[in-house]
Amino acid sequence: MTIVDIQSQIVSLPFDMGGPPARFAGKAWTHLDILLVRVETDEGLVGWGEAFGHAGIAATRAALDSIVAPLVLGRPSDDIAGLTRAVLHATHLLGRNGAFVFAYSGVETALWDLAGKRAGQPLARLLGGAVRERLPAYASLLAYHDPALVRRNVEAACEAGYRHIKLHEVTEEAVAAAAEVTRAHGAALMVDVNCAWSVPAALRMADAFAPHDLLWFEEPVWPPEDVQGLAQVRARGIPIAAGENTAGLFGFKALIEAGAIDVAQPSVTKIGGIGEMLRVITLCEAHGVRPAPHSPYFGSGLIATMHVIAARVEDPLVEVLWLDMEANPFDPWVRAENGHVRLPAGPGLGCDPDPGVLDRYRVGDIVRTA
């Protein structure tokens, strides 16, 4: 059960978002980059994980290859809790949130994949839940900054069978355009503004969005750790969601104790992996907060999130980015059909990436720590 080989690789998947691509750091966002982590044991078993990165994927990979992989090499793969404590403690001076935790998240997910394969059980069942055939999903639209494009894509998502739609828009005009469509289709609407505003500005926008009956208003306050400011916005009566930028269990504890959230959004590729996400879900259950994990990914991070939701979330809802990929190594499991995703039923995560797709879309070399 000893870890004998760790590999990192990046695949870059072209996609169409239904509008002009967003720009970040001077570059058009036209490809979805996924940092995959492959962990092999002396038994010959292989597990797969995904580490968060997006535009900062090079930083996460550097943390993985230079620090995290050497720390886990030679350790027992079945002691997930012990390895998590050891690695996160060893790297805590380098940051309790960020590249090193992201990197370990990919390793930790791969360890759970290994545990399921070793037991011959799907991860959802290993976590004590049922292996559901399908889970409801919501379409997470990217930012269009144009009410007409918002309307067009919300209409397309509703026609594709989604009954929950999330925007990444910051104007009342865009939200109003979307709300007109979702009302006509009987769909719920959420808005994520990615920590856009000061507390006074967020309060004004909460009032502006109130007539649109949002299922939740996500991360309205900058900075995201301003839990008291978030609680002020929540006091306006609009349900608040947050957590994708929160550091571990105690970050969520602070949000809940401040009365800042109705919906908690731990991210398996950022928070430290599946184990930490489970701890957050247990905390939410004890305080009447709805867990709705953050999962705008298309690799093993999304698959792992689906298994956790199937096993532990009473009111399941899986986030799926609204975009059309040219190909994906985890097809068909990462694509929604009629507003639902299908859960792989094989051992562990239930599916391994297609090696042909990996070879075709890989960027750079595989880095091996052995």
NORHU-V930586 format. One record per residue. SS is DSSP state (H for helix, E for strand, - for the rest). NEAR is the number of other ideal C-beta (glycine too) atoms within 12 Angstrom. D_CENTER is the distance of its C-alpha to the mean C-alpha in Angstrom with 2 decimals. Layout:
ss=SS near=NEAR d_center=D_CENTER
ss=SS near=NEAR d_center=D_CENTER
//
This chain:
ss=- near=24 d_center=28.34
ss=E near=22 d_center=28.44
ss=E near=38 d_center=25.84
ss=E near=26 d_center=27.95
ss=E near=28 d_center=25.75
ss=E near=43 d_center=22.42
ss=E near=34 d_center=21.53
ss=E near=41 d_center=19.09
ss=E near=36 d_center=18.92
ss=E near=35 d_center=17.31
ss=E near=37 d_center=17.34
ss=E near=31 d_center=17.56
ss=E near=34 d_center=17.31
ss=E near=22 d_center=19.32
ss=E near=29 d_center=18.12
ss=E near=21 d_center=19.73
ss=- near=31 d_center=18.07
ss=- near=28 d_center=21.23
ss=- near=30 d_center=22.62
ss=- near=16 d_center=23.40
ss=- near=21 d_center=20.62
ss=- near=25 d_center=19.29
ss=E near=14 d_center=20.67
ss=E near=18 d_center=19.38
ss=- near=11 d_center=21.77
ss=- near=8 d_center=24.42
ss=E near=13 d_center=22.69
ss=E near=15 d_center=21.74
ss=- near=26 d_center=18.17
ss=- near=22 d_center=19.26
ss=E near=27 d_center=17.32
ss=E near=39 d_center=13.74
ss=E near=35 d_center=13.89
ss=E near=46 d_center=12.16
ss=E near=50 d_center=13.29
ss=E near=52 d_center=14.19
ss=E near=53 d_center=15.88
ss=E near=41 d_center=18.79
ss=E near=48 d_center=20.60
ss=E near=31 d_center=24.07
ss=E near=30 d_center=26.50
ss=- near=20 d_center=30.28
ss=- near=20 d_center=30.17
ss=- near=15 d_center=28.92
ss=- near=30 d_center=25.57
ss=E near=32 d_center=22.47
ss=E near=46 d_center=18.83
ss=E near=47 d_center=15.79
ss=E near=54 d_center=12.58
ss=E near=54 d_center=10.15
ss=E near=54 d_center=10.14
ss=- near=44 d_center=8.46
ss=- near=36 d_center=11.17
ss=H near=33 d_center=11.52
ss=H near=20 d_center=15.04
ss=H near=21 d_center=15.35
ss=H near=35 d_center=14.71
ss=H near=25 d_center=18.40
ss=H near=25 d_center=18.23
ss=H near=40 d_center=15.55
ss=H near=38 d_center=17.64
ss=H near=25 d_center=20.77
ss=H near=35 d_center=19.59
ss=H near=48 d_center=18.72
ss=H near=35 d_center=21.98
ss=H near=22 d_center=24.30
ss=H near=30 d_center=23.40
ss=H near=45 d_center=20.74
ss=H near=39 d_center=22.03
ss=H near=23 d_center=25.62
ss=H near=29 d_center=24.82
ss=H near=44 d_center=23.53
ss=- near=28 d_center=26.10
ss=- near=20 d_center=28.84
ss=- near=30 d_center=27.08
ss=E near=23 d_center=26.86
ss=- near=37 d_center=23.67
ss=- near=24 d_center=24.22
ss=- near=21 d_center=24.22
ss=H near=37 d_center=20.49
ss=H near=22 d_center=21.10
ss=H near=18 d_center=23.97
ss=H near=35 d_center=22.28
ss=H near=35 d_center=19.36
ss=H near=20 d_center=22.07
ss=H near=22 d_center=24.09
ss=H near=37 d_center=21.61
ss=H near=37 d_center=19.95
ss=H near=18 d_center=23.50
ss=H near=20 d_center=24.83
ss=- near=31 d_center=22.40
ss=H near=19 d_center=22.32
ss=H near=10 d_center=24.94
ss=H near=24 d_center=22.69
ss=- near=21 d_center=20.04
ss=- near=25 d_center=18.20
ss=- near=29 d_center=15.09
ss=- near=28 d_center=14.50
ss=H near=33 d_center=15.24
ss=H near=37 d_center=16.81
ss=H near=42 d_center=14.20
ss=H near=49 d_center=11.50
ss=H near=49 d_center=14.15
ss=H near=52 d_center=14.90
ss=H near=48 d_center=11.39
ss=H near=54 d_center=12.02
ss=H near=56 d_center=15.48
ss=H near=51 d_center=14.77
ss=H near=51 d_center=12.61
ss=H near=53 d_center=15.59
ss=H near=49 d_center=17.94
ss=H near=51 d_center=16.65
ss=H near=48 d_center=17.03
ss=H near=45 d_center=20.51
ss=H near=39 d_center=21.28
ss=H near=38 d_center=20.72
ss=H near=33 d_center=22.77
ss=H near=25 d_center=25.44
ss=H near=18 d_center=25.73
ss=- near=16 d_center=25.69
ss=- near=27 d_center=23.11
ss=E near=35 d_center=19.76
ss=H near=49 d_center=17.06
ss=H near=36 d_center=16.95
ss=H near=25 d_center=20.70
ss=H near=33 d_center=20.65
ss=- near=30 d_center=18.64
ss=- near=18 d_center=21.43
ss=- near=25 d_center=20.13
ss=- near=22 d_center=21.25
ss=- near=26 d_center=20.16
ss=- near=26 d_center=19.68
ss=- near=17 d_center=20.44
ss=E near=24 d_center=18.23
ss=E near=38 d_center=15.54
ss=E near=31 d_center=15.52
ss=E near=39 d_center=12.86
ss=E near=45 d_center=12.71
ss=E near=47 d_center=13.21
ss=E near=38 d_center=11.24
ss=- near=46 d_center=14.13
ss=- near=35 d_center=14.39
ss=- near=32 d_center=17.23
ss=- near=31 d_center=20.72
ss=- near=22 d_center=22.98
ss=- near=22 d_center=25.49
ss=H near=25 d_center=26.15
ss=H near=18 d_center=27.70
ss=H near=27 d_center=24.70
ss=H near=40 d_center=22.45
ss=H near=30 d_center=24.95
ss=H near=23 d_center=25.16
ss=H near=39 d_center=21.49
ss=H near=45 d_center=21.07
ss=H near=26 d_center=24.18
ss=H near=26 d_center=22.92
ss=H near=40 d_center=19.68
ss=H near=32 d_center=21.93
ss=H near=19 d_center=24.37
ss=- near=27 d_center=21.74
ss=- near=23 d_center=21.41
ss=- near=39 d_center=18.47
ss=- near=26 d_center=19.58
ss=E near=37 d_center=16.67
ss=E near=48 d_center=16.06
ss=E near=47 d_center=14.09
ss=E near=49 d_center=15.76
ss=- near=34 d_center=15.19
ss=- near=40 d_center=18.91
ss=- near=31 d_center=21.16
ss=- near=23 d_center=24.50
ss=H near=25 d_center=26.16
ss=H near=23 d_center=27.62
ss=H near=35 d_center=24.35
ss=H near=39 d_center=23.11
ss=H near=27 d_center=26.56
ss=H near=31 d_center=26.55
ss=H near=45 d_center=23.33
ss=H near=34 d_center=24.63
ss=H near=22 d_center=27.85
ss=H near=32 d_center=26.15
ss=H near=36 d_center=23.85
ss=H near=19 d_center=26.91
ss=H near=17 d_center=28.91
ss=H near=25 d_center=26.47
ss=- near=14 d_center=25.83
ss=- near=31 d_center=22.11
ss=E near=32 d_center=20.07
ss=E near=42 d_center=18.83
ss=E near=42 d_center=16.19
ss=E near=45 d_center=16.22
ss=E near=41 d_center=13.83
ss=- near=36 d_center=16.09
ss=- near=30 d_center=14.03
ss=- near=28 d_center=16.66
ss=- near=27 d_center=19.51
ss=E near=28 d_center=22.53
ss=- near=19 d_center=24.95
ss=H near=27 d_center=25.60
ss=H near=16 d_center=28.71
ss=H near=21 d_center=27.04
ss=H near=38 d_center=24.07
ss=H near=27 d_center=26.76
ss=H near=20 d_center=28.53
ss=H near=31 d_center=25.52
ss=H near=36 d_center=24.68
ss=H near=20 d_center=28.29
ss=H near=27 d_center=28.06
ss=H near=40 d_center=25.05
ss=H near=22 d_center=26.62
ss=H near=16 d_center=28.72
ss=H near=32 d_center=25.76
ss=- near=22 d_center=24.68
ss=- near=38 d_center=20.94
ss=- near=31 d_center=18.84
ss=E near=39 d_center=16.98
ss=E near=44 d_center=17.23
ss=E near=46 d_center=14.14
ss=- near=39 d_center=14.75
ss=- near=44 d_center=18.33
ss=E near=38 d_center=19.79
ss=- near=23 d_center=20.22
ss=- near=21 d_center=19.79
ss=- near=34 d_center=16.75
ss=- near=25 d_center=18.65
ss=- near=26 d_center=21.55
ss=H near=29 d_center=21.15
ss=H near=19 d_center=24.70
ss=H near=31 d_center=24.23
ss=H near=43 d_center=21.22
ss=H near=26 d_center=23.48
ss=H near=27 d_center=26.17
ss=H near=44 d_center=24.10
ss=H near=33 d_center=23.16
ss=- near=21 d_center=26.90
ss=- near=23 d_center=27.46
ss=- near=17 d_center=26.35
ss=- near=33 d_center=23.12
ss=- near=32 d_center=20.09
ss=E near=45 d_center=17.65
ss=E near=44 d_center=13.88
ss=E near=47 d_center=12.30
ss=- near=48 d_center=10.51
ss=- near=40 d_center=7.58
ss=- near=33 d_center=10.65
ss=- near=41 d_center=12.41
ss=- near=30 d_center=13.99
ss=H near=33 d_center=14.05
ss=H near=29 d_center=16.08
ss=H near=21 d_center=18.80
ss=H near=35 d_center=16.81
ss=H near=41 d_center=15.80
ss=H near=25 d_center=19.43
ss=H near=26 d_center=20.64
ss=H near=42 d_center=18.70
ss=H near=34 d_center=20.06
ss=H near=18 d_center=23.53
ss=- near=27 d_center=23.83
ss=- near=21 d_center=23.26
ss=- near=39 d_center=20.61
ss=- near=44 d_center=17.95
ss=- near=33 d_center=18.09
ss=E near=40 d_center=14.38
ss=E near=42 d_center=12.12
ss=- near=44 d_center=8.37
ss=- near=49 d_center=7.51
ss=E near=44 d_center=4.49
ss=- near=51 d_center=5.94
ss=- near=48 d_center=6.38
ss=- near=47 d_center=7.88
ss=- near=48 d_center=9.74
ss=- near=48 d_center=11.96
ss=- near=50 d_center=10.62
ss=H near=51 d_center=11.33
ss=H near=35 d_center=14.52
ss=H near=40 d_center=13.42
ss=H near=47 d_center=10.84
ss=H near=37 d_center=13.94
ss=H near=28 d_center=16.10
ss=H near=44 d_center=14.16
ss=H near=37 d_center=14.37
ss=H near=25 d_center=18.05
ss=H near=30 d_center=18.65
ss=H near=33 d_center=17.39
ss=H near=20 d_center=19.68
ss=H near=17 d_center=22.53
ss=H near=22 d_center=22.26
ss=- near=15 d_center=21.61
ss=- near=36 d_center=18.20
ss=E near=29 d_center=15.84
ss=E near=40 d_center=12.48
ss=- near=46 d_center=9.83
ss=- near=45 d_center=6.44
ss=E near=41 d_center=3.76
ss=- near=44 d_center=2.28
ss=- near=38 d_center=4.78
ss=- near=45 d_center=5.82
ss=- near=45 d_center=9.17
ss=- near=53 d_center=10.09
ss=H near=50 d_center=10.33
ss=H near=50 d_center=6.73
ss=H near=47 d_center=6.49
ss=H near=54 d_center=9.96
ss=H near=56 d_center=9.54
ss=H near=54 d_center=7.22
ss=H near=50 d_center=10.02
ss=H near=50 d_center=12.62
ss=H near=45 d_center=11.69
ss=H near=44 d_center=11.69
ss=H near=37 d_center=14.90
ss=H near=33 d_center=16.48
ss=H near=33 d_center=15.83
ss=- near=37 d_center=14.89
ss=- near=17 d_center=18.14
ss=- near=19 d_center=17.04
ss=- near=33 d_center=14.20
ss=- near=39 d_center=12.12
ss=E near=44 d_center=9.24
ss=E near=44 d_center=7.54
ss=E near=42 d_center=9.03
ss=E near=42 d_center=10.06
ss=- near=40 d_center=13.83
ss=- near=34 d_center=15.42
ss=E near=25 d_center=17.83
ss=E near=33 d_center=17.34
ss=- near=20 d_center=20.60
ss=- near=27 d_center=19.48
ss=- near=36 d_center=16.71
ss=- near=37 d_center=17.47
ss=- near=37 d_center=15.56
ss=- near=24 d_center=17.48
ss=- near=20 d_center=18.12
ss=- near=36 d_center=15.28
ss=- near=43 d_center=12.52
ss=- near=28 d_center=14.81
ss=- near=36 d_center=15.46
ss=E near=19 d_center=19.11
ss=- near=18 d_center=20.73
ss=- near=30 d_center=17.59
ss=E near=27 d_center=16.49
ss=E near=38 d_center=14.69
ss=E near=29 d_center=16.80
ss=- near=37 d_center=16.00
ss=- near=36 d_center=17.67
ss=- near=26 d_center=20.51
ss=- near=22 d_center=21.59
ss=- near=28 d_center=21.54
ss=E near=38 d_center=18.47
ss=- near=46 d_center=15.41
ss=- near=33 d_center=18.19
ss=- near=32 d_center=18.07
ss=- near=29 d_center=18.64
ss=- near=39 d_center=18.15
ss=- near=23 d_center=21.22
ss=H near=18 d_center=23.32
ss=H near=14 d_center=25.02
ss=H near=27 d_center=21.95
ss=H near=28 d_center=20.90
ss=H near=15 d_center=24.44
ss=H near=18 d_center=24.60
ss=H near=32 d_center=21.56
ss=E near=26 d_center=21.48
ss=E near=25 d_center=22.04
ss=E near=17 d_center=24.39
ss=E near=12 d_center=25.32
ss=E near=24 d_center=23.76
ss=E near=27 d_center=24.15
ss=E near=20 d_center=25.46
ss=E near=28 d_center=26.10
ss=- near=21 d_center=28.63
//
